[in-house]
Amino acid sequence: MSTPADPTSPEPANLAALQAVRLREIGAYLRQVRLDQQQTIEAIAQATFIQVYQLKAIEIGDIQALPQAIYVQGFIKKYAIALGLNGQEIAAGFPVERA
């Protein structure tokens, strides 16, 4: 008999759906903070070394335009830090599959 999966860890099929939802939420939040601070997406790209198209994909929640989830989590962290936010905390809201 196999060991049950960690109940706090989403199933792979559910993980993708959860990632899509969380990316939309986090992206909308980061976009709003950026606009409130009157920063351009180009300025964030320069500060983070993340491509503009990837930042735009984060803001609109387009997970298909982004690389693997672990990289997206790193992008979220860097983006949040560039806005003066707690990048670790915000990035932790985007679930990734743990080995």
N, C-alpha and C positions, 0 to 999 in steps of 0.2 A: 504494500500500500504506500502510495506517495505521500509526502509531507504536504499539508495544505499550504497554499500560497499566503503570503502576508496579506491580511485583510485590509490593510491601509494602502496597499499597492494596487492600483487599478489593473484590470486585465488588459492585454495588448490592444484589443479592438476598442475597448473603452478608453484606453490611454490616448489614442489618436483623437477621439472625439473630445476628450477632456482638454487635450493640448490646444485644439482649435478654439474651443470656448475661452479658455484662459488667455490665449494669445490675443483674441479680440478685446477682452476686458483690459488686459495689461497695456496693449497697444493704444487703445483709446485713452487710457489714463495718461500714458507717457506723452501722447500727442497734445492732450489738453494742458498738461504742465508746460510743455515746450511752448505752446502758443501763449499761455499766461505769462511766461517769461520773455515773450517776444523774441524767441530764438528761431533761426531758420534751420531747416533740416540739413542744409549744407554745412552750417556751423557745427552741428552735432556730428556730422560725418567726419569733419576735420578733427574734432576733439577725440573721437572714438576710433577712427580708422575703420569704420564700418561703411560699406558702400551705401549711397543714397537710396538705391532701389531696395536694399535690404531693410533700411530704416523705414521706408514707406510701407513695405510689406508687413513689418511689425505693427506699424500704426493702424493699418486696416485689417490686420489679422489674417493675412494671406499666407498661411502656413506652407502652401504648395510652392511658393516662390523662395523659400528659405531652405538652408541646409538641414542636416540632422538636428534633432531636438537639443542635444547637449550644446551645440554651437549657438542655437537660438537662445538658450538660457544664458550663455555668456554674453551674447549681444544685448539682451535685456539688462543684464547687470551693468555693462559698460554704459549703455544709454542712460539708465537711471542715475548712475554716478555722475555723468556729464551734466545732468539736470540738478545735481545737488541732493539727490534722494538717496535712500538706503538701498543700494543696488543689490546687496546680498538678500535682503528681505523680499524685495520685489521679484527678483529672479527665482527665489524659492517658491513663488506662487505658480511658476510654470513647471509642470511635472515632467520629469524625464525618467526613462526606464533605468533602473539600477541593476548592475550585474550581480 
